[in-house]
Amino acid sequence: MRKPKEKFDSDAVDEISGAESLQFDFNTVRVATNNFSDANKLGQGGFGAVYKGRLLNGQEIAVKRLSKGSGQGDLEFKNEVLLVAKLQHRNLVRLLGYSLEANERLLIYEFVPNTSLDHFIFDLKERTQLDWETRYKIIGGIARGLLYLHEDSRLRIIHRDLKASNVLLDAEMNPKIADFGMARLFERDETQGNTNRIVGTYGYMAPEYAMHGQFSVKSDVFSFGVLLLEIVCGQRNNSFRIRENEEDLLSFAWKNWSDGTTTNLIDPTLSIGSKKEMIKCIHIGLLCVQESVADRPTMASVVVMLNGNSLTLQLPSEPAFFMHSTISNRSSSAGYSRVAKFDHLNSETVPLSTEEASVSELYPR
């Protein structure tokens, strides 16, 4: 049961009208989730828990219940509702509605049965379910979803937190980009924004954003490049271990690319599939994570590269992030060490899991 809601005081209302009609009655959602029972809990993130529910008409839903102490306030909540309400693409999760009552803030989404990509790709056993054909389909779907956000929707939207845990998989393993709480809306003629409040996740943030608060479609492209490499390699960028030393996936990828041993990057579980396509994806990933914003391709170019078989791809330059000084001789003078730049962060981080942390407030030096 839905009830009318007064309009949000937002500049985006003119662009996305009718978000008020999406409001659900809180008690309806509470009943659907069996009073937010632990048995219905799908997961826990930095901004709250997600529950599975079933409406009286039988429709399954996923309810994001924002925690009262989370870093996501009313602004981010309204942002997510207003941005996602009118976005319609098969590779974006669909927002069904929301609920505001007292201190409770709920987002109601379509239920996506196969949970998020990180539950598969970073688990040695689970990722065997993702053969190369499936992974290539997931990569292409994420690329098309981002292209829609950047260029094909009525609005230009920068996601700002693209990562494996924000990609959901449906019953057919089609990817759906989720979690738009940190997204930013651009006018069609805008190309870059600046902020003092930097949000995102370690290992996925572009250097110009992490250091200077500058974001654009190219910062999403950087995040996509990291995610693409993770999908091919089956390893997390920010917890990648080589022998007894630890270095991030980007530096390991660059080292093998430079040494002509690119096949070392391919997930060993991918014994069947086109090695040519896998190497092409690594190539595209390295193009996306280049330090120079201008050198990174647009998502439109990425989609063309993924779909084309006869294209000659440009050679990539070095990635932006390097974890340790032991490989600093491979980095450019403009590069920086993630350890050196982020060692001052402590209580400003919002833990998402033992392997991953999201930044709630980060003011660049």
C-alpha positions in Angstrom: 0.0 0.0 0.0 1.4 3.4 -1.0 0.6 6.8 0.3 1.3 10.3 -1.2 4.4 12.1 -0.2 5.2 15.8 -0.4 7.7 16.7 -3.1 11.4 16.7 -2.2 13.1 20.1 -2.2 15.6 19.2 -4.9 16.9 20.6 -8.2 16.4 17.1 -9.6 12.7 17.1 -9.1 12.1 18.8 -12.5 14.2 16.1 -14.2 12.7 13.1 -12.3 9.1 13.8 -11.4 6.7 11.5 -9.6 9.2 10.0 -7.0 6.5 10.8 -4.4 4.2 8.2 -5.9 6.8 5.5 -5.2 6.4 5.8 -1.4 5.5 2.6 0.4 3.8 2.4 3.8 6.3 1.4 6.4 4.1 -1.3 8.0 3.6 -2.9 4.6 7.4 -3.3 4.2 7.8 -4.4 7.8 5.2 -7.2 7.3 6.8 -8.2 4.0 10.2 -8.7 5.7 8.7 -10.5 8.7 9.7 -7.5 10.9 13.2 -7.4 9.4 14.0 -10.8 10.7 17.5 -12.2 10.6 16.2 -15.1 8.6 15.3 -12.6 5.8 18.6 -10.7 6.0 20.5 -10.8 2.7 23.6 -8.9 3.8 25.1 -6.1 5.7 26.8 -3.1 4.2 28.4 0.2 5.4 25.0 2.0 5.2 22.8 -0.7 6.7 21.3 -4.1 6.1 19.4 -5.6 3.1 16.4 -7.9 3.6 14.4 -10.1 1.4 10.7 -9.5 1.5 7.5 -10.7 -0.2 4.5 -8.3 -0.8 0.9 -9.4 -0.3 0.6 -9.8 -4.1 3.5 -12.3 -4.0 6.2 -10.0 -5.5 9.6 -10.6 -4.1 11.5 -7.4 -3.0 14.9 -6.4 -1.6 14.7 -3.8 1.2 17.7 -1.7 2.0 17.2 -0.5 5.6 19.6 2.4 6.2 21.2 2.3 9.6 20.6 5.3 11.8 24.3 5.8 12.5 25.4 5.4 8.8 27.2 8.0 6.8 24.3 8.2 4.4 21.9 11.0 5.4 18.7 12.4 4.0 20.6 14.0 1.1 22.1 10.7 -0.1 18.7 9.0 0.5 16.8 11.5 -1.6 19.7 11.4 -4.1 19.3 7.6 -4.6 15.5 7.8 -4.9 15.5 10.7 -7.3 18.3 9.3 -9.5 17.2 5.8 -9.8 13.4 6.3 -10.0 13.3 6.9 -13.8 16.4 4.9 -14.8 15.2 1.9 -17.0 17.9 -0.4 -18.3 18.3 -4.2 -18.1 21.8 -3.7 -16.5 20.6 -1.4 -13.7 18.8 -2.6 -10.6 15.2 -1.3 -10.6 14.0 0.8 -7.7 10.4 0.0 -6.8 9.9 2.5 -4.0 10.9 3.8 -0.7 9.6 4.5 2.8 10.2 7.3 5.2 8.8 7.1 8.7 10.3 8.7 11.8 13.9 7.6 11.8 13.3 4.7 9.4 14.5 5.1 5.8 14.0 2.2 3.4 14.7 1.6 -0.3 12.7 -1.1 -2.0 14.3 -2.8 -5.0 13.5 -5.6 -7.3 14.8 -8.9 -5.8 17.9 -10.2 -7.6 18.3 -13.9 -6.6 22.0 -14.5 -7.2 23.3 -11.9 -4.8 26.4 -9.7 -5.8 29.3 -10.4 -8.0 31.9 -10.3 -5.2 30.3 -13.4 -3.6 31.2 -15.3 -6.7 34.4 -13.8 -8.2 36.4 -13.7 -5.0 35.5 -17.1 -3.7 37.7 -20.0 -5.0 34.8 -22.4 -5.0 32.0 -20.1 -6.1 33.9 -18.6 -9.0 34.1 -21.9 -10.8 30.4 -21.3 -11.6 31.5 -18.3 -13.7 33.0 -19.8 -16.9 34.5 -17.4 -19.4 31.3 -17.0 -21.4 29.4 -15.9 -18.3 32.2 -13.5 -17.2 32.3 -12.0 -20.7 28.6 -11.5 -20.5 28.9 -9.8 -17.1 31.7 -7.5 -18.3 29.6 -6.5 -21.3 26.5 -5.9 -19.3 28.3 -3.7 -16.7 29.8 -1.7 -19.6 26.4 -1.2 -21.2 24.9 -0.1 -17.9 27.6 2.5 -17.3 27.3 3.7 -20.9 23.5 4.2 -20.3 24.3 6.2 -17.1 26.9 8.4 -18.8 25.4 9.0 -22.2 22.1 7.3 -23.1 19.8 8.2 -20.2 17.9 11.4 -19.9 20.4 12.4 -17.3 24.2 12.1 -17.1 25.0 10.2 -13.9 28.4 9.5 -12.4 28.1 6.4 -10.1 31.2 7.1 -8.0 31.2 3.7 -6.2 31.3 1.0 -8.9 32.7 -2.2 -7.4 32.0 -6.0 -7.4 29.7 -5.8 -4.4 27.6 -3.2 -6.2 26.9 -5.4 -9.2 24.0 -7.8 -8.6 23.4 -11.0 -10.7 19.9 -12.1 -11.7 18.8 -15.7 -12.2 20.5 -15.8 -15.7 23.7 -14.2 -14.3 23.0 -10.9 -16.0 24.6 -8.0 -14.1 22.7 -5.2 -12.6 24.5 -2.1 -11.3 23.2 -1.2 -7.9 23.6 1.4 -5.0 23.3 4.9 -6.3 23.5 6.6 -2.9 26.8 8.2 -3.9 25.9 9.0 -7.5 26.1 12.6 -8.9 23.9 14.1 -11.5 25.5 16.2 -14.3 24.0 18.6 -16.7 24.4 17.3 -20.3 27.1 19.9 -21.0 29.1 19.3 -17.8 32.2 17.2 -18.0 33.8 17.4 -14.5 32.8 18.0 -10.9 34.7 18.8 -7.8 34.0 17.9 -4.2 35.6 18.1 -0.8 33.6 15.0 0.4 35.2 12.0 -1.3 33.2 8.8 -1.2 34.0 5.5 -2.7 36.0 2.3 -2.0 39.7 1.7 -1.7 41.2 0.1 -4.8 38.5 1.4 -7.1 38.9 5.2 -6.8 40.6 7.1 -9.6 43.7 9.1 -8.5 42.4 12.5 -9.5 39.3 11.9 -7.4 41.0 10.4 -4.3 43.6 13.1 -4.2 41.9 16.2 -5.5 38.1 15.5 -5.4 37.8 15.7 -9.2 35.3 13.3 -10.7 33.9 12.7 -14.2 32.7 9.9 -16.4 36.4 8.9 -16.6 36.6 8.2 -12.8 33.8 5.6 -13.4 35.9 4.3 -16.3 38.8 3.8 -13.9 36.6 1.8 -11.5 35.3 -0.2 -14.4 38.9 -1.1 -15.4 39.7 -2.3 -11.9 36.5 -4.4 -11.9 37.2 -5.8 -15.3 40.7 -7.0 -14.3 39.3 -8.5 -11.1 36.7 -10.5 -13.1 39.4 -11.9 -15.5 41.9 -12.6 -12.7 39.5 -13.7 -10.0 41.4 -11.6 -7.4 40.6 -8.5 -5.4 42.7 -5.4 -6.4 43.3 -4.3 -2.8 44.1 -7.6 -1.3 46.2 -9.3 -3.9 49.1 -11.4 -2.7 52.1 -12.5 -4.8 54.3 -15.0 -3.1 55.5 -13.5 0.1 55.0 -9.9 -0.9 51.8 -8.0 -1.3 51.1 -5.8 -4.2 47.9 -4.7 -5.8 46.4 -6.3 -8.9 47.0 -3.2 -11.1 50.7 -3.3 -10.5 50.9 -7.1 -11.0 48.9 -6.7 -14.2 51.2 -4.0 -15.5 54.3 -6.0 -14.7 53.0 -9.0 -16.6 51.8 -6.9 -19.5 55.2 -5.2 -19.8 57.0 -8.5 -19.5 54.8 -10.2 -22.1 53.4 -12.7 -19.7 49.8 -11.5 -19.7 48.4 -15.0 -19.5 49.8 -15.2 -15.9 46.9 -12.9 -15.0 44.1 -15.2 -16.1 42.2 -17.0 -13.4 43.5 -20.6 -13.3 39.9 -21.8 -13.1 39.3 -20.5 -16.7 40.6 -23.6 -18.4 38.0 -23.3 -21.2 37.3 -20.2 -23.1 38.9 -17.8 -25.6 42.3 -16.7 -24.3 42.3 -14.0 -27.0 39.1 -12.5 -25.5 40.6 -12.7 -22.0 43.8 -11.0 -23.1 41.7 -8.3 -24.9 39.8 -7.7 -21.7 43.0 -7.3 -19.7 44.2 -4.8 -22.4 41.0 -2.9 -22.1 41.2 -2.9 -18.3 44.7 -1.4 -18.4 43.5 1.3 -20.8 40.7 2.2 -18.3 43.1 2.5 -15.3 45.6 4.7 -16.9 46.8 7.6 -14.8 45.9 10.3 -17.4 42.2 11.1 -17.4 42.5 12.1 -21.1 44.1 8.7 -22.1 41.3 6.6 -20.6 38.6 5.6 -23.1 34.9 6.5 -22.7 32.4 3.8 -22.0 31.1 4.1 -25.5 34.6 3.2 -26.8 34.9 0.4 -24.2 31.6 -1.2 -25.5 32.9 -1.0 -29.1 36.2 -2.6 -28.1 34.4 -5.4 -26.2 32.2 -6.1 -29.2 34.8 -5.8 -31.9 37.2 -8.5 -33.0 39.3 -6.7 -35.6 40.0 -3.5 -33.8 43.6 -2.5 -33.1 43.7 -1.2 -29.5 46.1 1.5 -28.3 48.9 0.6 -26.0 48.2 1.4 -22.4 50.4 3.5 -20.2 51.1 2.7 -16.5 48.3 2.4 -14.1 47.9 5.1 -11.4 48.0 3.1 -8.2 51.0 1.3 -6.7 50.9 -0.3 -3.3 54.6 -0.5 -2.4 57.9 1.3 -3.1 59.4 -2.0 -4.3 57.7 -1.4 -7.6 58.0 2.3 -7.6 60.6 2.2 -10.4 57.8 1.0 -12.7 55.6 4.0 -11.8 55.6 7.4 -13.4 56.8 10.4 -11.4 53.2 11.6 -11.1 52.0 8.4 -9.6 51.6 7.8 -5.9 51.6 5.1 -3.4 48.2 4.3 -1.9 49.9 3.5 1.4 51.5 6.9 1.5 48.3 8.8 0.7 45.8 6.9 2.8 47.8 6.1 5.9 46.1 9.0 7.8 42.6 7.4 7.4 41.2 5.8 10.5 37.8 6.6 11.9 36.8 8.2 8.7 36.4 4.8 7.0 33.1 2.8 7.0 33.9 -0.9 7.2 32.0 -3.0 4.6 33.7 -6.3 5.2 37.0 -7.8 6.3 38.3 -7.3 2.8 36.8 -4.0 1.8 36.2 -0.5 3.3 34.2 2.4 1.9 35.2 6.0 2.5 32.5 8.1 4.1 34.5 11.3 4.6 37.9 12.0 3.0 39.3 15.4 2.6 42.3 15.5 0.2 45.5 17.0 1.3 
